[in-house]
Amino acid sequence: MTTTAKSLNVVLCWHMHQPYYREGLKGAYHLPWVYLHGIKDYSDMAAHLERYPAMRTVVNFAPVLLEQLDDYAQQLDVLLKHGKPTQDHMLNLLSGVERIPSDATSRLRIVRDCQRCNATRMIHPYPAFHRLLSMIGVADEADGDSTGLPGLMGYLSEQYFLDLLTWYHLVWLGHSLRQLPLVQRLMTQEKHYSAADRHELLHLIQHCIAGLIPRYRALAQRGQIELSMTPYGHPIVPLLNDFSNLRDAMPDAPVPDASSYPGGAVRSHWHLQHGVEVFERHFGMKPSGVWLSEGGVSEDALAQLDRMGFAWTASGEGVWRNSCDKSGCPPEQTQTKRALFSPAQVDGFKTRVFFRDDGLSDLIGFKYSDWHADDAVGDFVQHLENIATFFGKDANRHVVSVILDGENAWEYYPDNGHHFLTSLYATLSSHPTLKIGTFAEQVAHIPPKPMKRLAAGSWVYGSFSTWIGSDDKNRGWDYLVAAKQAYDSVVATGKLNADQLALATRQLAVCEGSDWFWWFGDYNPASSVSDFEQLYRTQLRELYRLLGVAPPALLDVPLSSGGGWAENAGTMRRNAG
């Protein structure tokens, strides 16, 4: 006799995060990804939810992203009202408050900057944009042959660069913004964009960025989404707490010269507490759950969440497997993945732990971008239906957690993932046996599975190998340890006043972010490694400056060069084969 499946609980969690791209707390933006992802991905992801009010998701925001979005909105407002330059080079060039340079090196930088996108989806489909690049022999991403380019730069008019900058921002607009009459008109115009044209585009960008946080807040207030957070500066909390947390998954990995990060547990608490303050300031509520940066969990991190009263956290399937092994679970439990689909209650802790289905999450992150949207959604839903059938009458006591970046995948989909997400949300929000909800709801209604021990690790491979355990990454940690020791020494003297201490503490938090270590290593693209390791050394130097201490000379020397290839430009890591 066939057992009829009951409704299976499904949670989609979109993690929204960008590193702190400013040079110091008030300096120039080193890279434009906050506002570009704002007008493309954060805008579109809100629009999809607004179009499908029956759809439910969890949306996780890193506090440093919220602060940067707010800052961009304010700076753009001042630019448009008073003509004051922003701290972003690209926006200043687009607006005209910064003239197109005459020297070949600076002009070549503009060309390279305007190629930083996925060529297949964001250059080739737009003939006018493609033509601007191909006429000087560059029609793809910015890593091709540039031998003859410097000599061409002097022959190009200022209008060429203004048109190029305009098109770059047009293709970074999300699908929902591209439907607006203004954008349609500008795309049809193709060239000869005037100052008035570009200011209209900038007004649209400012309006979009300023509206993002209110839109997500409204979605949360009407109960459609659950908003959650990441610790303030996006640090790897288990590594701040104790370097030995890497040993659960990497028992033989090399370690930094330093035995531990000084006062790391105190710093982890600061990131959590300050993250809550920033979150409350922007959304008017305290989050019930925390996606610890990179799904990096450990028992000491779980204890910190307990003390702060958080209801849930989450990590990856690799952590679940390692935790099962550490807990002595029967092999059949991990082979069938039965226990993966329940929130875990680790012995001695209150905060529930959900575990990501790596296979399903990676299908969205890496595979479905090349599929027809309906086929991709059909395949995804079939996997969920199979899980529901597997559990039968007990399906409603289980939850499938699909967790991935909310911005980085869509650049590789046609029309920024519009067709896929439209089909996905339409199907899931009306499916008879799949119940879409939030983690907070699952904590309240689904009985947890007891778990004796929680293995320390992250959503990437179940380990911390992306952030520690290789020469370059360990060197980065030793640089940070030295800076923290300098911070502790200066603070102990009492010579910093309250304002100076607050600035130095925030700058330290920026230096503690995970993203710097993500990019160190020869398996990443050289250009990305260069961007991030330069900015990391800049952040450390700024911390020393705020402390009134001379920075060590080693901060003038690159600590990692890269040179490898990473899938999807290295912004995501695939777990499933």
N, C-alpha and C positions, 0 to 999 in steps of 0.2 A: 504493500500500500504506500502510495506516495504522500509524503507529508507536505502540506501546503505552507509555503514560506510566509512569515509575517513581515511587517515592515522592518527594513534594515535601516538603522541610523547612519547617516553620512554627514561628515563635517568637511567642508572645504575651508582651508585657512590660507589666506594670502598674506605673505610677509612683505611689508613695504619698508625698504631700508636703502639709504645711501650714506656713504661715509661723510665725515666732516671735511668738506673740500676747501674751506677757507685756509689761507696761510695765517695761522694764529686765529684768535677769536674774532678779530675785526678786519683782517686783511683781505686781499683779493681772493676771489674764487679761482682755484687752480684748474678746476674742470667744471663743465656746465651741466653735469648729469642731473642735478636736483631739479632744475626748472625744465629741462628737456623731458625727463620722465614725468614731470608734473603735467605738462601739456599733452603728453601722449598717453601714458599708462595710468597714472592716478586719476586723470580725468575720465578716460574710457572705462576704467573699472567701476567708478561711481555711476557712470551713465548706464552701464549694463544692469546694475542693481536697481537703478531708478526705473528702468524699462520693465523689470520683472519683479514687482513688489512681493510676489509669493516666494521668491528665491531668498535663501538664508545663507550667510557665510560668517566666518570670523575674519576680521581684517586687523592685522597686527602692524603697529607703527613703531619705528624706532624714534625715541625722543629727539635725537639729533637731526632726524629728517624733518620732524615737525618744526623745529626751530629754524631750519634753513628755508623751508617753504614760507614760513611767516616772514622771514627776513627778505626773501626775494620779492614777495608781494609789496612790502613796504618800500624797498629800494626802487622798484619799478614805478610805484605810485609817485615818488618824489621825482624820478626822471621825467615822467610824463607831465607832471604839473609844473616843475621848476627847471627842467633841463639839467639837473645835477647828475653827473655820471654815476653809474652803479659800480659795484665791485666786481662786475663780470665783463670781461673783455669782449665777448661775443655780442652781448646785448648793447654795449656801448657802440660797437661798430655798426650794428644793425640800425640803431637810432640815429647815428650821425654825430653824436656828441664826441665821438672819437673818429678822426678822419682816417680814411684808408691810407695806410703808409705808402711811401714811395720806394723804400728799399726792398730788394729782392727777398731777403731772408724773412722779413715780416709778412710780405705778401704770400710767400710760399707757406708760411704757417697758417694763414687764412684758408688757403686751398686744402691743406692737410686737415685742418679742423673741420672743414665742411665735407670731408669724406668719412668722418667718423660715424658710421652707421652701417647697417647691413645692406650692401649694394643690391642684392637680389630683390629685396622687398622695398627699399627706400630710395634707390637711385634709378635703377633700370625701368621701373614702371612709369616714370615721369620724364617724358621725352625732353622737355625744356631744361630740366635739371641735368639729365644725362648728357645733353648736348653741351652745356657749359663746361662740364668736366672733360668730355671726350675731345673737344676742340683743342685742348692743351695736352691731350694724350693720357689722361687719367680718368678712367670711367668706373673704377672699382674702389675698394677700401684703400686706406692711406699707406699700404705697405708695399706698393709696387715700385717699379723702376722710376727714379726721379732724376736721373743723370742730367737730362736736358732742361729741366723745369726752371732752375734759377735764371737762365738766360732769357726765358720767355716772359718773365714777370714784368719787365719794364715796358713791354709792348701792350700790356693789357690796360684798359681804361679803368677809372674808378667805378664806373657804372657796372663793369663786368663783376667786380667784387661785391658791389651792393646787390646785384641780381643773384649772385651765388649765395650770399648770406640770407637773402630773403627766401630762396628756394630751400635752403637747408632747414630753416625754421618751419616752412610750410610742410615739408615731408615729416618733420617731427611732431606735427599736430596729430592727435589721435583721430580715429575714424569719426567720432561724434562731432568734433570740431570741424572736420573737413566738410561736413554737410552744410555749414553755415554759408549764407549768400556771400559774405565778405571773402571767405576762403575760396569759394568757387570762382568768384570774380578774379582774385589774385592769381589763381592757378591758370585760368583761361588767358589772362593777360600775358603770361609767359616771360616777359622781360621789361626793361626800362622802368623799374619800380622807383617811384618818386619818394621824396621824404614823407609826403602825406600818406602814400600807400604803406610805407614801413611803420609809420606811427599808428595807423589803424591796426596793423598786425600786432604791434606792441601793446596797444590797448586790450586787444583780445587775449594776449598772453597774460597780462597783468590781471585781468578779470578772472581768467581761468585759475591762476595760481591762488589768488585771494579767496576764491570760492571753494577750494578743495576741502579744507578742514571743516568749514560749515556744512558742506554736503555730506561728509562722512558722519559728522555729529548728528545731522538730521536723520540719516539712515539708522543710526544707533538709537536715537530717541523714539523712533516709531517701532523699535523692536525687530527690525529686519536684519541687522547685523550685530554681532558682538565685537566690540573694540577691545583689543588687548595691546600689551606693550612689550618692549624689550628693555633691558637695563640701559641707562642713559646713553653712554658712549659706545654701546654695542661691544663690550668686552667679553672675552671668554671667561665667565665667572669661575668655573672649576680650576682654570689655570692661574687666575689671580689668587684663588684660595690656597692652592697647593700644587706645585709642579708634579708631584707624584701621582696626581690624578691621571696623567697620561699613561701610567703603567698598566691600567686595566686592559687596555687594547693594544699597547705598544710596550711590552715588558722590556725589550732590549734596545729601545731607541736611544740615540744620543740625547743628552740634555744640555741646557745652558750651563755656562760656568757657574752662575749663581745657583745656590741650592733651592732658593724660593724667591717669590716676589715679596718684598718687604711690606708688611702690613696689608697683605692682599685681601684678607677677609673683610677688613674694615673698608677697603676701597670697593669691594663688591657690594657691601651694604649701602655705601654712598651712591653707587650707580643705580641701585634699585630704588632707594628713597628719592633721589633727585629725579629719576625717571618718572616716578609717580607724580611728583610735583609738576613737572612739565606736562605730563599727560592730563592731569586735572585742570591745568591752566588752559589747555586748548580744547578739551572735550567736556569739562564740567562734571566729570565723574571719575571714580577710582576704578581701574580695571580689576576684574575678578581673576584674570589669568595672565601669565607671563610666558612668552616664548623667549626663553633664555637665549642669548645670541648664539646663532648657529645650532640651536637645539642642544647646546653644550650643558649636560647635566652631570651631577655627582651627588652623593649623599650629603656632603657638606653644603652644596648649593640648595638642595631640597630643604635642609634644615633652615636655611635663611628665608626661603619662601614661606615655610611654616610660621616662622616668627612674625612675618609681616602679614599673615592672614590670607595669602593667595589660595584660591580654590584649585587651580590646575596649572600644569606646565606640560610641555610635550617635547619629544625628541624623535630620533629616527629608528628605523627597523633594526639597524646594526646594534644600537644600544639595547634594544629589546632582546635580541639574540644573546648578546654578551651578558645581559642581566639574567636571562634564563639559565645560562651556563653557570654563572656565579651563584645562583640560587639553588642549583642542583635539580632543575626541572626535568621531568621525564623527556627523553628525546622525541617521542611522538608529539609532544606539545609544541615543540618548535618546528617539527616537520610539517605539521598541518597548519601552522600559524594561527591555530584557534585562539590562543591567548593574546595574540597581537591586537585583536579587535575588541578589547575591553580596556577601560582605564585601569591602571595598576595602582594599588595601594601598597607602598613599600612599608615593610615592618618598621614601626616606630615613627612614621611620618603621616601627616594629614593630607598634604597637597597631593592630588591625583596626578598621575603621569599618563598621558596619551602617547601612542606611538604611531608614527607616520607609516603608511603603506608605501614603501619605496617604489615598488613596481608601478603602481597606479600614478603616483606623483611624478615619476620620471617620464611616463608616457606623455603627460601634458608638457613637461619641461623640455623634452628632447625629441619625441617621436612624431606626435600628431601634427606638427607644423607643416609636414609635407603631405598630409592626407587631406582628402576632401572632408570638409567639416562634418557632414552628416555621417560619413563612414567612421570618423574618429570618435564622435559622440556615441554612435552605435556600439563601437568596440568597447569604449569606456563603461557604458551602462551595462553591457553584457557581462563584463567582469564583476560589476557590483551585484547584478542579478544572480550570478553564479555563487557569490559569497552568501547572499540571502538564502539561496536554495540549500547550500551547505549547512547553514544553521537551522533551517526549517522553522519549526514553531518557536524556537528560541531566538530568532533573528532580531527581534525587538530589544533583546538584552545585550546587543553588541553594537559597536560603532566602527565605521571605517573612517580613518583620518587621512585626508589628502592635503598635504602641506607643501607649499613651494613659494618661491619669490613671486610677488604680485606684479612685477614689472619686466623682468629680464627675458622671459620667454617670448613675449609678443612681437618683438622685433623680427623674429624668424617666421612668423605666421603671415599669410596674406591679410592685408588690411588691418594690421595690428591685432589679429586674433578675433576680429569682429564676428566673422561667420561661425567660428568654433564656439565662442562664448555665448553667442545668441542661441545657437542650437543646444548647447549644454544647459544653459539656464532655463530655456523653454521646456526641455525634456525633464530635467530634475525637479523643477518646481511643480510639475503636474504628474509625476510618476506615481502609480498606484501602490507600489511596494517599496519605494525608497523614500525615507523621511529625512529631509534636509534640515539640519539644525546647527546648534552652536556647542562649543565645549562646556560652557556654563550649564546649559540644559542637560547635557549628558551626565555631568557631575551630580545633578539633582535627581536624575531618574534611572541611571544605569548602575547596577551593582558592580563595584570594583572587583578585580581579581587580586588576591593577595600575592605579593612578591617579596621574597625574603631579603634580597639585596638588589640595589641599583648599581649597575656598572657605570663608571664614568666614561663619557664619550659624547659625540656630536651626531648631527644628522648626516654628516659626510663620512661614509665608510664605518660609522660607529666608533671612530677614533678621533684624536686631535692632530692627526698627521698633517692637516692642511695649515696648522698654525704653530707647530713646534716639532722638534725631533730631527731637523736637518740643519746643516751648517748655517745657511743664510737665516733661517727662521730663529735658530738659537742665538745667533749674533744679534738679531733684532731685539730679542728678549733681554740680552745682556745690556744693550744700549738703554732699554727702558728701565731696567733695574738700577743702573747707575744714575739715571735722571731722578728716579724715585728716592734714592738715597740722598741726592742733593736737595730735593724737595723737603724730605724729613729733617735734614740738618738745618736748613734755613728756617723752617717753621718752628723748630725747637728753640731757636734764638729769640723768637718773639718780635723780630724786627719788621715783619710785614703787618701793615694795618689791616683792618677787616676787608676793605675793598681789594687790596693787593692779594690777600690770602684767597679771597673768592675767585679772582681771576686766575691765579696760579693753580688752584684746585680744579677749575673747569678745564684749563689747558692740559693739566695732567690727565684728566678724563679723556680728552681727545686723543692723547698719545696712547692710552690704554686700549683703544679700539681694536677690534679683531681684524679689520680690513687690511691693515698694513701687512700683517703676517701672512694673510691669505695670498698676497701677490709675490712674496719672496720665494725664489726657487727657479731653477732653470727650465721647468716644464711650462712656464707661463710666457705669453708673448712679450718680447723685449720692450716694446713701446709702453705697454701697460705696467710692467715692472718698473720701468724708469719713472713713469708718472707717480706711482705710489711710493716708491722708496725715496724719491726726492722730497715729496710732500711729508713723509714720515720724518726725515731728517730736519726739515724745516720746522715741523711741529715741536720736535725735541729742542731745537735751538731756541725757539720762542719760549718754551718753558724755562730754560736756563736764563733767558733774558729777564723774564718776569721775576725770577728768583734773585736777580742781581749777581749771577754766577757766570763766569766765562765758560762757554760750551767747549767740550773736549774737541781736539783737532780731528778725531776720527769721524765726526759728523760732517766733515767736508769731503769725505770719500764715499762713493757709492757702496752699499753693502750687498746689493744683489743686482744682476744684470738680465736675467731671463734668457730668452732665446728659443724657447720651445713653442708648441702649439697647444692651445687649450680649447676644447669644444665650447661653442657659443661664446667666444672671446674670453673665456675664463671666468665669466660672471656667475656660472653655476657649476656644480659638480654632479655627475651622473652616478647613482648608486646601483641601479639595476642594469643587467647586461642586455 
